[in-house]
């Protein structure tokens, strides 16, 4: 049943929590654990009425098509909104089947709606236990923007003409169910809650198309009341940031967690190799290097871009190629059985700024945290099997400053394969060999803050230099950490003296 002791441990922790239910459980299973099989097995062993909650309908489809459901002999019913059915009768039939099933699958947006409608929507909030899979996506909640907006068409259909935002929302929220769809009523109630409790991370206003929209820097807070129940679990491969659950707890508004809360990494599962090019995104050199890396990378190759525009540009430059997939947003929602030999990341996937009513309401801290999670997700694409062997090529110099996203077992490979652009001649008053400013920090982190000259004890950071084993003055090159060492200023000068002085025989 289980392919590793770690997978069995993951299932056992969840099964125990379904019984104990002391406080919300945060359970991280690193890529390679096989968390889906593990949690489905735990759910199959209980008689509790469970709702399995996923961020999107696409992920629900992937779960229903997985072999794991059949392997654990678990019957589930998925709940879908009325908009996904051709007739009202089909929707009501699906809704009834999902509500009656012991195990129901629905989206996180459906849980938000169900909470505002007091369990009348799909009944998720009345279940014995709620299990949020792919919970790392809850902080940004991809479905929120479409599910928590009310279009002009919605207003016309409800017979509520737009006057101003609060008045329109109130009339929609109070309209009878036979007139307004439950999703629209719930969206109006959520937005009224936001208007009644103004916070810097949330805003209701008109978007560019004239719809009343909710934009939320911490959309997970819409689930705060449910997230603090004892009979709830949040599961993902990337719940922690810098080895801590604190960020996730903050964005979800979770006060206390179960004593079973933990993170489990597979001891042995696949191999990753890293190559970081310290390039400036948007430059001609960066784009040419991305094309070159993609063309020369071992096949099959996945290129994870941050926009459809960059995807199209790369496809045009490279042309048709076997064993190559260039895809925007490949860190999430990509269910591919392909054993990728290489993954190319042209640019760090920071979150895009959110603007509503002309105001930017996101921040760099949000973007950096999101980038760390997305990088962890995308490199996980190269660990689909226990024998996976994948090279990850990152062409954005900012990757070195994002924070820890590489699994611990691959850290040595990550730190020794970074490359930095140096040696390019820059015409100023004099010609000088340029140094990459990130190299010194990376070298000291890798080698330690102590001079590596034999018997030298100098360890004060301001007295330490990075010494190139081959002079950078010889011309432009890509510098790896293995090409440098850390020396105090005196021994740095001595090293250069020895390099300039021919050895006497």
Residue, then its C-alpha position, 0 to 999 in steps of 0.5 A: x500500500x505504501x511505497x515508503x516509511x515516510x508515506x506511511x507516517x504521513x497517513x498515520x498522522x492524519x488518521x490519528x488527527x481525524x480521531x484526536x482533533x485537538x486543533x487544526x493540523x498543518x501537515x507538509x509532505x515534501x515532493x516524493x512523499x505521495x501525500x494524495x495516496x496517504x491522505x486518501x488511505x487515512x480517509x478510507x479507514x475512517x467512518x467520518x463524513x469528510x469533505x476534501x477541499x481543493x483550490x480549483x475544479x481542475x485539481x478536482x478533476x485530477x484527483x478524480x482521474x488519479x489511480x490513488x482513489x481506486x487503490x484505496x477503494x474510496x468512493x467520493x462525490x464531487x460538488x460543482x456549481x450550477x454554472x457547470x451544468x446544462x440544466x438546473x435538474x442536473x445541478x440539483x442531482x449533483x448537489x444532492x449526491x454530494x451532500x449525501x456522500x460520506x466523502x465529498x470533494x469541493x473547492x475552497x470557494x464552495x466552502x466559503x459560500x457554504x459558510x456564508x449560507x450556513x451549510x445550505x449550499x453544499x453542506x461542507x461546513x456541517x461535515x465531521x472533518x474538512x481536509x484542505x489539499x494543496x493548501x499552499x494555494x489558499x493564501x492566493x486562492x486562484x479561484x477567488x477573483x472569479x468566484x468573488x465578483x458580481x458582474x453587470x450581468x449578475x446584477x441585471x439577472x437579479x433585477x438589482x440595478x447598480x446604484x452604489x457598491x454597498x446598496x447594490x450588495x445589500x439588495x443582492x444578499x437579501x434577494x430570495x434564492x429563487x431570484x439570485x443564485x446562491x454563489x452570487x448571494x454568498x459573494x455579496x455577503x462576503x463583500x459586505x463583511x469586508x466593507x463592515x470590517x475595513x482592513x488594509x489587506x482587503x478591498x471591495x470596489x469596481x474592476x476594469x469591467x465594471x463588476x463589483x469585485x473583492x480583492x484580498x491580499x490574505x484571501x485565506x482569512x475568508x476561511x478563518x473561522x473554519x481554519x480554527x476548528x479542531x476537525x480540519x487539516x491543511x495539507x501540501x508539499x509547500x506549507x512552510x516558508x524558511x522551515x516555519x509554518x508561521x507565514x501560513x498561519x498568519x495569512x489564514x488567521x490560524x491561532x493554534x495548531x495540533x501537536x501533530x503538526x509537522x513536515x515530512x521530507x522523503x529521505x531518498x527520492x530522485x536527484x536534482x542538479x542546479x545551475x543558477x545564472x546571475x542574469x538581469x531579467x529583461x536584458x538581451x543577454x538574459x533572453x539569449x541565455x534562456x533560449x540557449x539553455x532551453x535548446x541545450x537542456x537534456x530532454x524532456x524539458x519543461x520551461x516554466x514561464x511567468x507569462x503567456x507573452x514570454x511563452x510565445x516569445x520563447x516558442x517563436x525563438x526556439x521553434x518546434x522541438x520534440x520533448x519540450x513544453x513551455x508553459x506559463x504558471x507550470x508550478x501549479x495545476x500541471x499534472x504531467x506524468x513526463x519524467x522531466x530531465x531538465x526544468x528551465x526557470x527564466x525568471x523568479x515567479x514573483x506574484x503580480x501586483x494587485x490593483x483595484x480602484x486604482x490602488x496597489x494593495x499587494x507588497x514585495x513581502x507577499x511577492x517574495x513569499x509566493x516566489x519561494x513557494x512557486x519555486x519549491x513547486x516547480x522544482x518538484x516537477x522534476x521529482x515525479x519518481x524515485x529514480x528521477x534525475x533532473x537539472x534545474x536551470x534558473x536564469x534570474x539573479x534574484x533567485x539567490x535572494x528569494x530564500x530557502x526553496x531547495x529541499x535540504x537533501x539538495x542544498x549542497x548541490x544548489x550552493x555549489x552550482x550557482x554561477x555569477x556574471x563577472x568580467x564584462x568590461x564596462x566603459x567608465x573613466x577606466x576599464x574595470x572587471x565587473x563583480x557580481x554583488x551577490x557572489x561575496x554573500x553566497x561565497x561566505x555563506x557557502x565557505x563560512x565567515x573565516x579566512x581559509x588560508x592555513x592557520x589564519x583565524x581572521x573571522x570578522x566579515x569586514x576583513x574578508x574578501x572573495x578570492x578568484x582562483x583564476x583572475x577575473x581580469x582575464x575576461x567575462x566568464x560565469x563564476x561558480x562557487x567552486x571557482x572562488x574561496x574566502x580569504x582575509x585581506x592580507x592573505x588575499x593580497x598574498x594570493x595575488x602576489x603568488x599568482x603574479x610571481x612565477x614559481x622558482x624551480 
